[in-house]
Amino acid sequence: MRRSARLSSRTSQRPQNLDGDSSEVSLPPPKRRKTKASASSASVKGKLAALFELPLDILYEILCNTHPNDLLQISRATKTLRRTLMSRSSIWIWQRSYAAHPDLPTVPEDLNIPQFMSLAVDRWCHSCHGKCADAICWTARTRSCRNCLRNTKHWFRREQMRSKPALRIIGESNLIFQSVMMSLFPYIRITVPSRPSGQVYYLASSVRDFLEKFDRDDVAHMTAAQRDRWLTPTYGEMERLAEHARECEQWVQRLKKRQGG
């Protein structure tokens, strides 16, 4: 029997996920199909081949004690490993791996562990799928490259936000406009020499959804008190997301200090 087939048949003997979690586990969009396997890829597969020969209990113990980031990379090494580690029956492996590294941020409820680790460590842009996306919007669970940040299809700057009458009604004054917008929408702040406070980019899809609801509910004709009540759920949801984002940002800062950056 081929090694890959043997691993597949052995993993099927493991019971289903221990806590009954049936959520799908997914990865970033697949890379372009390669015409030839690279030497480095072949080397990685060769090094991992020994995993296929291990007894199941030892294999699972190794995987459960592997850092989730490394586990993510292992899952991409071969089709067999991807199929095994991305199956529902392997969720418990990710959970034990994550629990073994308490310094990691809390996994948000709307993502599974592989998705969250991909957001944290992969540098691909979620808009154009380019490979140089260093800007993370934790509240929106997305990454962006500099080119897409400048594209109003994906992100709005303050100037574009102020051009929308509904947002001017909500913002009320120049002094608090940006503060209000940052309390309502996911955003990315980029440091630029011309702006000591940085350039803020707001997630365009979130703004468009908000404006659609604003028109649908005729918020422009509400009293100030009615408008405040209408906004309360949005403020509450963004604060919840922002609290988790702060946890993620603190984790990033700890990593940089540890790496001497």
Protein Blocks (a to p, Z undefined) as FASTA:
>chain_A
ZZklmmmmmmmmpccdfklpabdcdddddddddfbdcfklmmmmmmmmmmmmpcfklmmm
mmmmpcfklmmmmmmmpmklmmmmmpmklmmmmmmmmmmmmmbccddfkbcfklmmmmmm
mccdfklopabdfbccfknopacdfklmmpmklpccfklmmmpmklmmmnopaklmmmmm
mmmpccdddddfklmnopadddfklmmmmmmmmmmnommlpcfklmmmmmmmmmmmmmmm
mmmmmmmmmmmmmmmmmnoZZ
